[in-house]
Amino acid sequence: MRNAPVIYIVVPCYNEEEVLPLTAEFLGKKLDDLTRSRRIHPGSRVLMVDDGSKDRTWKLIEELHEKDERFAGVKLSRNRGHQNALLAGLFEAARRRCDAAISMDADLQDDVDACDAMIERYMAGCDIVYGVRRHRATDTFFKRTTALGFYKIMNLTGHNAVGTALVDRNVNRVISISLVSQYTVYNHADYRLMSRRALEGLAEFSEVNLFLRGIVPMIGYPSDVVYYDRKERAAGESKYPLKKMLAFAIEGITSLSTKPIRMITFMGIAAFFVSIGFLIWAVVDFFRGNTITGWASMMVSLWFIGGLLLLSVGIVGEYVGKIYLESKHRPRYIIESRTPDRIREREKGRSRKQEMPGENLRRSRAEARELQTSKRREAVQKPEQE
């Protein structure tokens, strides 16, 4: 059984000034409850990451830190996207010596009370605990349909969604995800708990093209899931419009699999057989006396081959672009500023004070030895002078 852990709740923020005070209130109460019940260490914190916001988000984070030192903050030099901001927060939590980090969004759609069950699973020995939605009742029809389509495409590309095969129906939870590194977790976003060991494993993945929902299961280690009901956004507007959702889906599909490139090969083979079919049809028509060239069949063939070529070039270009970005080895994020970690500063001050008496004792002994040595020298020199 583990001791009460130091938990960091990592919250990426981008233009969240409307919802941030409410988020801080909820998370502050949750820290109070968990600390009072001795389920977490009093040194636990809420770490907010400002992803280059254009509003007063960072100012609010600084004000929260001044009022309550349990709220810490990290400001990125510019907007780097949700995944990079989340990664920056997780690594900062590890740098501050947390035992485990829980990542969640600032909009309070993720159920804060699910943290209790995550910490229980962590105390039982799990290194990664996934927060999984029970249903998508709060999503629009369009979002539900596109999400289902995304997971189906992931299945086709070899990243099958965990949620059926590995579920123990008696306890309604996933037995283990450590043996299936190619899986993504169905209906899981970025609400999860990761132990320090899992964070160290995540640090081994150096790719620039981030899709944490697919990378985290690759880490392995004992894993579990916690089910919760997703709520409506508490305030503000969604930071994921259709354009960003599509870009994120393409990132996920192409970052984790090379099957789309392999599919181009199969499409090329299929197009070859289709062209053979058209050739046979043309020869048969010639012997039947139909020598008039069909304009419609020619146009269909041209558009089919042209579209197939453009699609193939686009897919290959997507992978070439990723290789280009990875080869540059650019930093995934740059931290502009941090709120001070007052607890660590106080601990350093205490350790220095504790070291001071020992240092004074050593100095006094050294001075006494030097004094004795000088007296002996004087005693030797006096007889010689006489």
C-alpha positions in Angstrom: 0.0 0.0 0.0 1.4 3.4 -1.0 1.6 6.4 1.3 -0.6 9.5 0.7 0.7 10.7 -2.7 1.5 14.2 -3.9 -1.0 14.7 -6.7 -0.7 17.5 -9.3 -3.9 18.3 -11.2 -2.7 19.6 -14.6 -5.1 21.9 -16.4 -4.2 23.3 -19.9 -5.8 26.7 -20.5 -6.3 28.7 -23.6 -8.4 31.9 -23.4 -10.3 30.5 -20.3 -10.7 33.7 -18.3 -14.5 33.2 -18.1 -14.4 29.7 -16.6 -11.1 29.8 -14.7 -12.5 31.2 -11.4 -15.2 28.6 -11.3 -12.6 25.8 -12.2 -10.3 27.0 -9.4 -13.2 27.0 -6.9 -14.1 23.4 -7.8 -10.6 22.1 -7.8 -9.7 23.9 -4.6 -12.6 22.2 -2.8 -11.6 18.9 -4.2 -8.0 19.3 -2.9 -9.5 20.3 0.5 -11.7 17.1 0.6 -8.9 14.8 -0.5 -6.3 16.3 1.9 -8.8 16.3 4.9 -9.5 12.6 4.3 -5.7 12.0 4.1 -6.0 10.4 0.6 -3.5 12.9 -0.8 -0.5 14.7 0.6 -0.9 18.4 1.7 1.8 19.3 -0.8 -0.6 18.4 -3.7 -1.2 21.2 -6.2 -3.3 22.4 -9.2 -1.0 23.2 -12.0 -2.5 25.5 -14.7 -0.7 25.8 -18.1 -1.4 29.0 -20.1 -1.1 28.0 -23.8 -0.3 31.5 -25.1 -3.7 32.9 -24.2 -4.7 36.3 -25.6 -7.0 37.2 -22.7 -6.3 37.6 -18.9 -5.8 33.8 -18.3 -2.2 34.2 -17.1 -3.1 37.2 -14.9 -5.8 35.2 -13.2 -3.4 32.3 -12.7 -0.9 34.6 -11.0 -3.7 36.1 -8.8 -4.8 32.6 -7.8 -1.2 31.7 -6.8 -0.9 34.9 -4.7 -4.1 34.0 -2.8 -3.5 30.3 -2.5 -0.1 28.7 -3.0 -1.7 25.4 -3.9 -2.4 26.9 -7.3 0.7 26.9 -9.5 1.1 28.1 -13.1 3.3 27.7 -16.2 3.1 30.1 -19.1 4.2 29.0 -22.6 6.0 31.5 -24.8 3.3 31.1 -27.5 0.3 29.0 -28.4 1.5 25.5 -29.1 -1.8 23.6 -29.0 -3.6 21.5 -26.4 -1.4 18.4 -26.6 1.9 20.3 -26.2 0.4 22.4 -23.4 -0.7 19.3 -21.6 2.7 17.7 -22.1 4.4 20.8 -20.7 2.2 20.6 -17.6 2.8 16.9 -17.0 6.6 17.3 -17.3 6.5 20.3 -15.0 4.6 18.3 -12.4 7.2 15.5 -12.7 10.0 18.2 -12.3 8.3 19.3 -9.1 8.5 15.7 -7.7 4.8 14.7 -7.9 3.9 11.1 -7.2 1.1 11.2 -9.8 -0.5 13.8 -12.1 -4.1 14.0 -13.2 -4.8 15.8 -16.5 -8.1 17.4 -17.2 -9.6 20.3 -19.2 -10.5 23.7 -17.8 -14.1 23.7 -18.9 -15.3 21.4 -16.0 -16.9 18.9 -18.5 -14.8 16.2 -16.9 -16.3 15.1 -13.5 -13.9 16.3 -10.8 -15.3 13.7 -8.4 -13.8 10.9 -10.6 -10.4 11.9 -9.2 -11.3 10.0 -6.0 -11.7 6.7 -7.9 -8.5 7.4 -10.0 -6.5 7.9 -6.8 -7.9 4.7 -5.3 -6.8 2.7 -8.4 -3.4 4.4 -8.2 -3.1 3.4 -4.5 -4.0 -0.2 -5.5 -1.0 -0.3 -7.8 -2.1 1.1 -11.2 0.3 3.5 -13.0 -2.2 4.8 -15.5 -6.0 5.3 -14.9 -8.1 6.4 -17.8 -11.2 8.5 -17.4 -13.9 7.1 -19.8 -17.3 8.6 -20.6 -20.3 6.3 -19.9 -22.1 7.9 -22.9 -22.2 10.9 -25.2 -25.6 12.3 -24.3 -24.3 15.8 -23.9 -22.7 15.8 -27.4 -24.5 17.0 -30.5 -25.6 14.5 -33.1 -22.8 15.7 -35.4 -20.1 15.3 -32.7 -21.4 11.8 -31.7 -21.4 10.7 -35.4 -17.9 12.1 -36.1 -16.5 10.6 -32.9 -17.9 7.2 -33.8 -16.5 7.5 -37.3 -13.0 8.5 -35.9 -12.8 5.3 -33.8 -13.9 3.2 -36.8 -11.2 4.7 -38.9 -8.7 4.0 -36.0 -9.9 0.4 -36.0 -9.3 0.2 -39.8 -5.7 1.5 -39.4 -4.9 -1.0 -36.7 -5.5 1.0 -33.5 -8.5 -0.9 -32.1 -10.4 0.9 -29.3 -10.2 -0.9 -26.0 -13.6 -1.1 -24.3 -15.1 -4.5 -25.2 -12.6 -7.3 -25.4 -10.7 -6.5 -22.2 -13.6 -5.6 -19.9 -14.2 -7.8 -16.9 -18.0 -7.7 -16.7 -18.0 -8.7 -13.0 -16.3 -5.5 -11.9 -17.0 -3.4 -14.9 -13.5 -2.3 -15.6 -10.6 -3.0 -17.9 -8.3 -5.8 -16.6 -5.1 -4.6 -18.2 -4.0 -2.5 -21.1 -0.3 -3.1 -20.7 -0.2 -5.9 -23.2 -2.0 -4.1 -26.1 0.2 -1.1 -26.9 -1.5 -0.6 -30.3 -4.8 0.2 -28.7 -6.6 3.5 -28.0 -9.2 3.7 -25.3 -12.7 4.2 -26.6 -14.5 7.3 -25.3 -11.4 8.5 -23.5 -10.2 12.1 -24.1 -7.3 13.4 -22.0 -8.8 12.9 -18.5 -6.3 10.4 -16.9 -4.0 9.8 -14.0 -0.3 9.0 -14.6 2.2 7.9 -12.0 5.7 9.4 -11.9 7.0 6.1 -13.4 4.5 6.5 -16.3 5.5 10.2 -16.8 9.2 9.1 -17.0 8.1 6.5 -19.6 6.2 9.3 -21.5 9.4 11.4 -21.5 11.1 8.7 -23.6 8.7 9.5 -26.5 10.4 12.4 -28.3 8.2 12.9 -31.3 7.0 16.3 -32.3 3.7 15.1 -33.8 1.8 14.4 -30.5 -1.3 12.4 -30.1 -1.3 11.5 -26.3 -4.4 9.4 -26.5 -2.5 6.9 -28.6 1.0 7.4 -27.1 0.0 6.9 -23.4 -1.3 3.3 -23.9 2.0 2.4 -25.6 3.8 3.1 -22.3 2.4 -0.1 -20.8 2.4 -0.6 -17.0 -0.7 -1.7 -15.0 -3.7 0.3 -16.2 -7.3 0.7 -15.3 -10.3 2.8 -16.2 -12.8 4.9 -14.3 -16.2 5.7 -15.8 -17.9 9.1 -15.4 -20.7 11.2 -16.8 -19.5 14.1 -19.0 -21.1 17.4 -18.3 -21.9 20.5 -20.3 -19.2 23.2 -20.5 -19.5 25.4 -17.4 -18.7 28.7 -19.1 -17.0 30.2 -22.2 -16.8 28.7 -25.7 -15.3 25.5 -27.0 -11.7 25.8 -28.2 -12.2 22.9 -30.7 -14.1 24.0 -33.7 -14.7 21.6 -36.7 -11.4 22.6 -38.4 -9.3 21.8 -35.3 -11.2 18.5 -34.7 -10.5 17.3 -38.2 -6.8 18.3 -37.9 -6.6 16.5 -34.6 -8.2 13.4 -36.0 -5.8 13.4 -39.0 -2.9 13.8 -36.5 -4.0 10.9 -34.5 -4.5 8.6 -37.5 -1.2 9.4 -39.2 0.9 9.7 -36.1 0.3 6.1 -35.0 0.0 4.0 -38.1 1.5 3.6 -41.6 -1.5 1.7 -42.8 -2.9 4.7 -44.8 0.2 4.5 -47.0 -0.3 0.7 -47.4 -3.9 1.4 -48.4 -2.6 3.5 -51.3 -0.9 0.3 -52.6 -4.1 -1.6 -52.5 -6.0 1.2 -54.2 -3.4 1.3 -56.9 -3.9 -2.5 -57.4 -7.7 -2.1 -57.5 -7.4 0.7 -60.0 -5.2 -1.5 -62.2 -7.8 -4.3 -62.2 -10.5 -1.7 -63.0 -8.5 -0.5 -66.0 -8.1 -4.1 -67.1 -11.9 -4.4 -66.9 -12.3 -1.3 -69.0 -9.9 -2.8 -71.6 -11.8 -6.1 -71.8 -15.1 -4.1 -72.1 -13.6 -2.0 -75.0 -12.4 -5.1 -76.8 -15.8 -6.8 -76.5 -17.5 -3.7 -77.7 -15.2 -3.6 -80.7 -16.1 -7.1 -81.8 -19.8 -6.4 -81.2 -19.5 -3.5 -83.7 -19.9 -0.6 -81.2 -16.9 1.4 -82.3 -18.2 4.8 -81.1 -16.0 6.1 -78.3 -17.9 6.6 -75.1 -17.4 10.1 -73.7 -18.9 9.3 -70.3 -16.8 6.2 -69.7 -13.7 8.2 -70.7 -14.5 11.0 -68.3 -15.3 8.7 -65.4 -12.0 6.9 -65.9 -10.0 10.1 -66.0 -11.7 11.5 -62.9 -11.3 8.2 -61.1 -7.6 7.9 -61.8 -7.0 11.6 -61.2 -8.7 11.6 -57.9 -6.9 8.5 -56.8 -3.6 10.0 -57.7 -4.3 13.3 -55.8 -5.5 11.3 -52.8 -2.4 9.2 -52.8 -0.1 12.2 -53.2 -1.9 13.9 -50.3 -1.5 10.9 -47.9 2.2 10.5 -48.8 2.7 14.2 -48.4 1.2 14.1 -44.9 3.8 11.5 -43.8 6.6 13.4 -45.6 5.6 16.5 -43.7 5.8 14.7 -40.4 9.2 13.3 -41.3 10.3 16.9 -42.1 9.1 18.2 -38.7 10.6 15.3 -36.8 14.0 15.8 -38.5 14.3 19.4 -37.4 14.2 18.4 -33.7 12.5 21.6 -32.7 11.4 22.1 -29.1 7.8 21.0 -28.5 7.2 24.0 -26.3 9.2 26.8 -24.5 8.2 27.9 -21.0 8.2 31.7 -20.7 7.6 31.9 -16.9 6.5 30.0 -13.9 4.9 30.8 -10.6 7.4 30.3 -7.7 7.3 27.0 -5.9 7.2 28.4 -2.3 7.0 25.0 -0.6 10.3 23.9 -2.2 11.9 27.2 -1.4 10.9 26.9 2.2 12.2 23.3 2.4 15.5 24.4 0.9 15.7 27.2 3.5 15.0 24.7 6.3 17.6 22.3 5.1 20.1 25.2 4.9 19.3 26.2 8.5 19.7 22.6 9.7 23.1 22.5 8.0 24.3 25.7 9.5 25.0 24.4 13.1 27.1 21.6 11.6 29.0 24.1 9.4 29.7 26.4 12.4 31.0 23.4 14.4 33.3 22.4 11.6 34.6 26.0 11.3 35.2 26.4 15.0 37.1 23.1 15.1 39.2 24.1 12.1 40.0 27.5 13.7 40.9 25.7 17.0 43.4 23.5 15.1 44.9 26.4 13.3 45.3 28.3 16.7 47.0 25.2 18.3 49.4 24.9 15.3 50.3 28.6 15.4 51.1 28.3 19.2 53.3 25.3 18.6 55.2 27.1 16.0 55.7 30.1 18.3 56.9 27.7 21.1 59.5 26.2 18.7 60.7 29.5 17.4 61.4 31.1 20.9 64.2 28.7 22.0 65.9 29.1 18.6 65.9 32.9 19.0 67.4 32.6 22.5 
